Amino acid sequence: MKVRKFIEEIYSSDALYNSARLEEYLHPEITLEWNSSKGFLKMRKKDIILLTKELERTYISMRSDISHLLKDDKTVTIRYKHYGKTIENPSEEVLLASFITIWEIKDDKLFYGYQMSQLY
């Protein structure tokens, strides 16, 4: 699969809050370096899956609104806003954060990510 299409498939699906589905896309040796408005995180596969499981418990739905998707060889940069509906208020979708992530792909899986986010 083409890497740009691969990233678009992930972010257009429910994979970011569906740990079983997300796991299909993750390389066993994945690393995500995440600079957020709350600080720096370096996450491995188990950390990413745990975060996704927490999102599953908190949100009834989530979606990404992609504004930019750029490919360069085996890397893809994606810029998007992330929205969610909480269990406590399922009728209101709220903007959670704005993200930009650069992904390196290895063996047709997410291998190394550099991510920045800003909460709303």
Secondary structure as UniProt FT lines:
FT   HELIX           3..12
FT   TURN            13..14
FT   HELIX           15..17
FT   HELIX           19..25
FT   STRAND          26..36
FT   TURN            37..38
FT   STRAND          39..44
FT   HELIX           45..58
FT   STRAND          59..72
FT   TURN            73..74
FT   STRAND          75..86
FT   TURN            90..91
FT   STRAND          94..106
FT   TURN            107..108
FT   STRAND          109..119
//
